[in-house]
Amino acid sequence: MASGKKQKLNTAFLVSECVPFCKTGGLADVAGSLPQALGKLNCNIKIFLPLYRQINVSEFDLVLQKDLTGLSVFIDGIPVSFHVWYSKLSRSKVEVYFIENEHYFGRPALYTDDADEDERFILLQRAAFSVMQQLRWSPHILHCNDWQTALAPVMLKEEFARNELFAGTASVLSLHNIGYQGVFKKESIIKAGLPKHYDFPTGPFEFYGKFNFLKAGIVFADALNTVSPTYAREIQQKEFGFGLNGVLTERSDSLWGILNGIDDDEWNPKKDPHIVMNYDSDSISKKLQNKKDLLERLGMPFDEKVPVIGLITRLVSQKGVELLQAALGEIMRLPLQIVALGSGDPKLEKFFKRASKAWPDKFYSHIGYNNKLAHRITAGADMFLMPSRYEPCGLNQMYSLKYGTVPIVRKTGGLADTVKDVHEYYGSGTGFSFNDFDSVALYVTIRRALDVFKHKKEWRSIIKRAMQQDFSWRYAARQYRQLYELAIKRKQNN
């Protein structure tokens, strides 16, 4: 196959969330940015996404496609109808097709624990194939993301490859977080219209007596990737593989680690509209005004010599907040302030609230998500904390580097690939990291950061190096383009 921009690649991008339309985590950021970057590499992208209740049709100028209304697919042998709405990603030619079905997607949250959660995303995948057939549009690549679209590679090989539109289509499955797999009762195989003969002990569909969407996709996809090189190695180990390390090891020759990029239009201190003072690596002194503004808005005392540690996180066990919880008494004795933003586990939310009451001048927490506050914390804090138990890629540490907010991270997954410890990489370090998932290790690392913070010249050098890192999507998109070409070659050779 020709490389570079010589051949246009039609790419169907199946995903369960996408900014700016809907978001619960980093997957949405990827879906909103990667297709735009691929579009610049001669990829013609169509995104397929549910029309959740949370998506405002008028706000995003969605248009009902009258020639794509009243379509239907079979789930568990029963016809399910849907309509299609259309829009484009802002600042791009990337087309977005929204699958509307009030019963399945008109719910209070994007993801649920409802008994028919499997059916919701079976509908998304089958509807995507149906829309492509109605459009007579033939994709070179079917790019699927996480468990919610992981059955599409199976459907492609077992059913749709017999259709001339999809005879040459190769599939790529991106694993954004192996901890979420879509495990359901075996009845889901029939609901999805998939062949039952793959359901046998250790077979493609079998997972401890149940049916695993993600495992099926891993087995059937022509190529696989995850979102950082270190995480690609980690998920082949028992500790991080969540029961899929064996099948991932079997497919290691098809598994790439491609580090996520960041949207450097949305996250750029030089032009960020949410912060009081814009700055770049040549005007670092202006960053201090954002610290002062942040603390004043939150009603906390400002002292240039007291470092502020920012924390923006989902409050789940993956993120390692319990390490902070265990060491907080000792940490609060140190000369620092913490500003935290997040939501999730009610117990961890209560911890944040109690800490704010116990140390009102030193600990601030906002429960929920606030985009403006997230930008202000990223710009106004001196340091940024990510003590994750595991982290497939992570975006917040890359945002913080871009803003000169020095990260303190556990050395795992994408955190290990993006943050160089200043004491390990003398003269080229960009942050502070620790190995053991342990509250003492976290405390010691924070102490190290505070000691270096006192030395303004050295600290300024760290900030400058951090801000000069390039985590744009341009590099990652080139790797995805290469992965697409590899998948097509493997499809042709099989």
C-alpha positions in Angstrom: 0.0 0.0 0.0 1.1 3.5 -0.7 2.2 5.5 2.4 1.6 9.0 3.5 -1.1 10.9 1.8 -1.1 9.0 -1.5 -4.2 6.9 -0.8 -7.4 8.2 0.9 -8.6 5.8 3.6 -12.3 5.7 4.3 -12.5 5.2 8.1 -15.6 4.3 10.1 -14.9 5.4 13.7 -17.3 3.7 16.2 -17.3 5.2 19.7 -19.6 5.6 22.7 -18.6 9.2 23.6 -17.1 12.1 21.8 -16.4 15.8 22.7 -17.9 18.2 22.4 -21.2 16.2 22.3 -20.8 14.0 25.3 -18.1 12.9 27.8 -17.4 10.8 30.8 -13.6 10.5 30.4 -10.6 10.6 28.2 -12.1 8.4 25.4 -14.3 11.3 24.5 -11.3 13.6 24.1 -9.6 11.1 21.9 -12.7 10.7 19.7 -13.0 14.5 19.3 -9.4 15.0 18.4 -7.9 12.0 16.7 -10.3 11.9 13.7 -9.5 15.6 13.0 -5.8 14.8 13.0 -6.3 11.8 10.8 -8.3 13.9 8.4 -5.2 15.9 7.7 -3.4 12.6 6.7 -5.9 11.9 3.9 -8.3 9.8 6.0 -12.0 10.3 5.3 -13.7 9.8 8.7 -17.3 9.1 9.6 -17.9 8.9 13.4 -20.9 6.7 14.6 -22.2 7.7 18.1 -25.4 7.3 20.1 -27.7 10.2 20.4 -27.9 10.3 24.2 -30.4 12.4 26.0 -27.5 14.6 27.2 -26.7 15.7 23.6 -28.4 19.0 22.8 -29.6 18.8 19.2 -30.0 22.5 18.6 -26.8 23.5 20.4 -24.7 21.4 18.1 -26.8 22.0 14.9 -27.7 18.4 14.5 -29.8 17.7 11.4 -32.3 14.8 11.2 -31.5 12.7 8.1 -34.9 12.1 6.5 -33.6 9.5 4.2 -32.2 7.6 7.2 -35.3 7.6 9.4 -37.2 4.4 10.3 -34.3 2.1 9.8 -34.2 -1.1 11.9 -31.8 -3.8 12.9 -32.4 -7.1 14.8 -31.5 -7.6 18.4 -32.3 -11.0 19.9 -34.3 -11.6 16.7 -36.6 -8.6 17.3 -36.5 -5.6 14.9 -35.4 -2.4 16.7 -35.9 0.9 14.8 -33.8 4.0 14.9 -33.3 7.4 13.3 -30.1 9.1 12.3 -29.0 12.7 13.0 -25.9 14.3 11.4 -23.3 17.0 12.2 -19.6 17.6 11.8 -16.9 18.1 14.3 -16.1 21.7 14.7 -13.2 23.1 12.7 -13.1 20.0 10.5 -14.7 17.9 7.7 -15.2 14.9 10.0 -18.8 13.7 9.8 -20.7 12.5 12.8 -23.7 10.2 12.5 -25.9 10.0 15.7 -28.0 6.9 16.3 -31.3 7.9 17.9 -33.5 5.4 19.9 -35.2 6.9 22.9 -35.7 3.6 24.6 -32.0 2.7 24.7 -30.2 6.1 24.7 -32.7 8.5 26.4 -31.4 7.6 29.9 -30.1 9.7 32.7 -26.5 8.6 32.1 -24.3 7.6 29.2 -23.6 4.2 30.8 -25.9 2.3 33.1 -26.1 -0.8 35.1 -29.4 -1.7 33.5 -30.2 -5.2 32.5 -30.1 -4.3 28.8 -26.8 -2.5 28.7 -25.5 -5.0 26.2 -28.4 -4.3 23.9 -27.7 -0.6 23.9 -24.3 -1.0 22.3 -25.3 -3.9 20.1 -27.7 -1.4 18.6 -25.0 1.2 18.1 -22.8 -1.3 16.2 -25.4 -2.9 14.0 -26.9 0.5 13.3 -23.5 1.8 12.1 -23.3 -1.1 9.6 -26.8 -0.4 8.5 -26.2 3.3 7.9 -23.0 2.6 5.9 -25.1 0.2 3.7 -27.8 2.9 3.2 -25.1 5.4 2.2 -23.4 2.8 0.0 -20.2 3.9 1.7 -17.3 1.4 1.8 -14.8 1.8 4.6 -11.2 0.7 4.3 -10.9 0.7 8.1 -13.4 0.0 10.8 -11.9 1.7 13.9 -13.6 0.5 17.1 -13.0 1.8 20.7 -13.3 -0.1 23.9 -15.9 -2.8 24.8 -18.9 -0.8 23.6 -17.9 -1.2 20.0 -15.7 -4.3 20.3 -18.2 -6.7 18.7 -18.0 -4.8 15.3 -14.8 -6.7 14.2 -16.7 -10.0 14.9 -19.7 -8.8 13.0 -17.5 -7.7 10.1 -15.7 -11.1 9.7 -18.7 -13.3 10.5 -21.4 -11.5 8.6 -20.7 -8.2 6.8 -17.5 -9.3 4.9 -19.8 -11.2 2.6 -21.2 -7.8 1.5 -19.3 -6.1 -1.3 -19.1 -2.9 0.6 -17.1 -4.5 3.4 -15.2 -7.2 1.6 -12.0 -5.2 1.8 -12.6 -3.6 5.2 -10.0 -4.2 7.9 -10.7 -3.7 11.6 -8.7 -1.9 14.3 -9.6 -2.1 18.0 -8.3 0.6 20.4 -8.1 -0.5 24.1 -8.4 2.7 26.1 -8.9 1.0 29.5 -8.7 -2.8 29.8 -10.4 -2.5 33.2 -13.8 -2.1 31.5 -14.7 -5.1 29.3 -18.4 -5.5 28.8 -19.0 -8.8 30.5 -22.6 -10.2 30.1 -24.6 -13.4 30.3 -24.1 -15.8 27.4 -27.5 -14.8 26.1 -25.8 -11.6 24.7 -24.2 -13.8 22.0 -27.7 -14.5 20.6 -28.9 -11.0 21.1 -25.9 -9.7 19.0 -26.7 -12.3 16.2 -23.3 -13.9 16.6 -22.5 -17.6 16.0 -22.7 -19.7 19.1 -20.0 -22.1 18.1 -17.3 -19.7 19.3 -18.6 -20.1 22.9 -16.5 -23.0 24.3 -14.1 -23.1 27.3 -11.2 -20.6 26.6 -12.8 -19.8 23.2 -13.1 -16.3 21.7 -16.5 -15.6 23.4 -16.0 -17.5 26.7 -14.9 -15.6 29.9 -15.4 -17.4 33.2 -18.7 -18.7 32.1 -19.9 -15.4 30.6 -19.6 -13.5 27.3 -16.9 -10.8 27.1 -17.4 -8.1 24.4 -13.8 -6.9 24.6 -12.2 -10.3 24.5 -14.2 -11.1 21.4 -12.9 -8.0 19.7 -9.3 -8.6 20.7 -9.5 -12.1 19.1 -11.2 -10.9 15.8 -9.7 -7.5 15.1 -7.0 -7.3 12.4 -4.9 -5.0 14.5 -5.0 -3.7 18.1 -3.6 -0.8 19.9 -3.7 0.8 23.3 -3.0 4.3 24.4 0.7 4.2 25.6 3.7 2.0 25.0 4.1 1.2 28.7 0.5 0.2 29.0 0.7 -2.1 26.0 3.4 -4.0 27.9 1.6 -3.9 31.3 -1.7 -5.3 30.1 0.1 -8.5 29.0 0.9 -9.1 32.7 -1.5 -10.6 35.2 -1.4 -7.6 37.5 -2.8 -5.2 34.8 -4.5 -7.5 32.3 -7.8 -8.0 34.2 -8.0 -11.6 33.0 -7.2 -10.8 29.4 -3.4 -10.9 29.7 -3.2 -14.3 28.1 -5.2 -13.5 25.0 -3.3 -10.2 24.7 0.0 -12.0 24.9 -1.2 -14.3 22.1 -1.8 -11.3 19.9 1.3 -9.3 21.0 2.5 -9.1 17.4 -0.6 -7.2 16.5 -0.7 -4.9 19.6 0.7 -1.4 19.3 1.2 1.2 22.0 0.4 4.7 20.6 0.5 7.5 23.1 -2.6 9.7 23.1 -2.2 13.3 22.0 -3.9 16.4 23.5 -6.0 19.1 21.8 -3.5 22.0 21.8 -6.2 24.4 20.7 -8.4 23.6 23.7 -5.4 23.2 26.1 -3.0 26.0 25.5 -2.0 28.6 28.1 -1.0 31.1 25.4 -4.7 31.5 24.3 -6.8 29.7 27.0 -9.9 31.9 27.4 -10.7 30.4 30.9 -7.6 31.8 32.7 -7.0 35.3 33.9 -3.5 35.7 32.4 -2.2 33.9 29.2 1.4 32.9 29.1 3.9 30.6 27.4 7.4 29.2 28.0 8.9 32.6 27.3 6.7 34.4 29.8 6.5 32.0 32.7 6.4 34.8 35.3 2.8 35.6 34.2 1.7 32.1 35.5 1.8 33.5 39.0 -1.2 35.7 38.3 -3.3 32.6 37.6 -2.3 31.1 41.0 -3.4 34.3 42.7 -6.7 34.4 40.8 -7.4 30.7 41.5 -6.9 31.0 45.3 -8.9 34.3 45.5 -11.8 32.7 43.7 -11.7 29.8 46.1 -11.4 31.9 49.2 -8.0 30.6 50.1 -4.9 32.6 51.2 -2.3 33.4 48.6 1.4 33.1 49.3 3.8 32.9 46.4 6.2 30.8 48.4 3.6 28.1 49.3 3.1 25.7 46.4 -0.4 24.7 45.3 -1.0 21.1 44.2 -3.8 20.5 41.8 -5.8 17.3 41.5 -8.5 16.7 38.8 -9.7 13.2 38.8 -12.5 10.7 38.6 -12.9 9.3 42.2 -12.5 5.6 41.5 -10.0 3.1 42.8 -7.9 3.3 39.6 -6.9 6.9 40.3 -5.1 6.2 43.6 -6.8 8.9 45.7 -6.7 6.5 48.6 -3.0 7.0 48.8 -3.6 10.7 49.4 -6.3 9.8 51.9 -3.9 7.6 53.9 -1.2 10.2 54.1 -3.2 13.4 54.3 -2.6 14.0 57.9 1.1 14.1 57.4 0.9 16.0 54.0 -1.2 18.8 55.6 1.7 19.5 58.0 3.8 20.4 55.0 3.9 24.0 53.6 1.5 23.5 50.7 -2.2 23.8 49.6 -4.3 21.3 47.6 -7.1 22.2 45.2 -9.1 19.1 44.1 -11.8 18.7 41.5 -13.6 15.4 41.0 -16.6 13.1 41.5 -17.3 9.3 41.7 -17.1 7.0 44.7 -19.3 8.5 47.4 -16.8 7.5 50.1 -14.0 9.4 48.3 -16.3 12.4 47.8 -16.9 12.5 51.5 -13.2 12.4 52.1 -12.7 15.4 49.9 -15.5 17.3 51.8 -14.2 16.4 55.2 -10.7 17.5 54.2 -12.0 20.9 53.0 -13.7 21.4 56.4 -10.7 20.3 58.4 -8.2 22.4 56.6 -10.2 25.3 54.9 -7.0 27.4 54.2 -5.1 24.4 52.9 -7.5 22.0 51.1 -10.3 23.0 48.7 -12.5 20.5 46.9 -15.2 20.8 44.3 -17.4 17.7 43.8 -18.5 17.3 40.2 -16.9 18.5 37.0 -16.4 22.2 36.0 -14.5 22.8 32.8 -13.5 26.4 33.6 -12.3 25.4 37.1 -10.3 22.5 35.5 -8.5 25.0 33.3 -7.9 27.4 36.2 -6.4 24.7 38.4 -4.2 23.5 35.5 -2.9 27.0 35.0 -2.9 28.2 38.6 -1.4 25.3 40.5 2.4 24.8 40.9 2.2 21.0 40.8 -0.3 18.5 39.6 -0.9 15.1 41.4 -1.8 11.8 39.6 -1.0 8.9 42.0 -2.8 6.3 39.8 -2.9 2.6 40.5 -2.8 2.2 36.7 -3.2 4.7 34.0 -3.5 3.6 30.3 -2.4 7.0 29.0 -3.7 9.9 31.1 -4.3 13.4 29.7 -4.2 15.6 32.7 -0.5 15.1 33.2 0.1 16.2 29.6 -2.2 19.2 30.1 -0.2 20.1 33.2 3.1 19.8 31.4 1.8 22.1 28.7 0.8 24.7 31.4 4.1 24.4 33.3 2.4 22.8 36.3 4.9 20.2 37.4 3.4 16.7 37.6 3.8 14.3 40.6 2.8 10.9 39.3 3.1 7.2 39.9 5.3 5.6 37.3 2.8 3.5 35.4 1.3 3.3 31.9 1.2 6.6 30.1 2.4 8.5 33.2 5.7 6.6 32.9 5.9 7.5 29.2 5.3 11.2 29.6 6.9 12.3 32.9 10.6 12.2 33.5 11.7 12.3 37.1 14.0 15.3 37.7 16.3 13.3 40.0 16.4 10.3 37.6 16.9 12.4 34.5 19.1 15.2 35.8 19.0 18.2 33.6 16.1 16.9 31.4 13.5 15.9 34.0 10.0 17.3 33.8 8.3 16.1 37.0 8.4 13.7 39.9 7.5 10.1 40.0 7.4 7.1 42.3 7.2 3.3 41.7 5.4 1.7 44.6 1.6 2.1 45.1 2.2 3.2 48.6 1.2 6.3 50.6 4.7 6.6 52.0 6.2 6.7 48.5 3.6 9.4 47.7 4.5 11.4 50.7 8.3 11.2 50.1 7.8 12.3 46.5 5.8 15.3 47.5 8.6 16.2 49.9 11.1 15.9 47.1 9.0 18.3 44.9 8.7 20.8 47.8 12.4 20.8 48.3 13.1 21.6 44.6 10.4 24.2 44.6 12.4 26.3 47.0 15.1 26.7 44.4 13.5 29.1 42.0 16.1 29.0 39.2 16.0 25.2 39.1 12.2 25.1 39.3 11.9 27.6 36.4 14.1 25.3 34.3 11.8 22.4 35.0 8.8 24.4 34.1 10.4 25.5 30.8 11.3 21.9 29.9 7.8 20.8 30.7 6.2 23.4 28.5 8.4 22.6 25.6 7.2 19.0 25.4 5.1 18.2 22.3 2.1 16.0 22.9 0.0 17.2 20.0 -2.1 14.7 18.0 0.1 15.2 14.9 2.7 12.5 15.9 0.0 10.0 17.2 -2.1 10.4 14.0 0.9 9.4 11.8 1.2 6.2 13.9 -2.5 5.4 13.6 -2.2 5.9 9.9 0.6 3.3 9.8 -1.5 1.0 12.0 -4.4 1.3 9.5 -2.1 0.3 6.6 -0.8 -2.7 8.6 -4.3 -3.8 9.3 -5.2 -3.6 5.7 -2.1 -5.7 4.7 -3.0 -8.3 7.2 -6.6 -8.4 6.0 -5.3 -8.9 2.4 -2.9 -11.7 3.5 -5.5 -13.7 5.4 
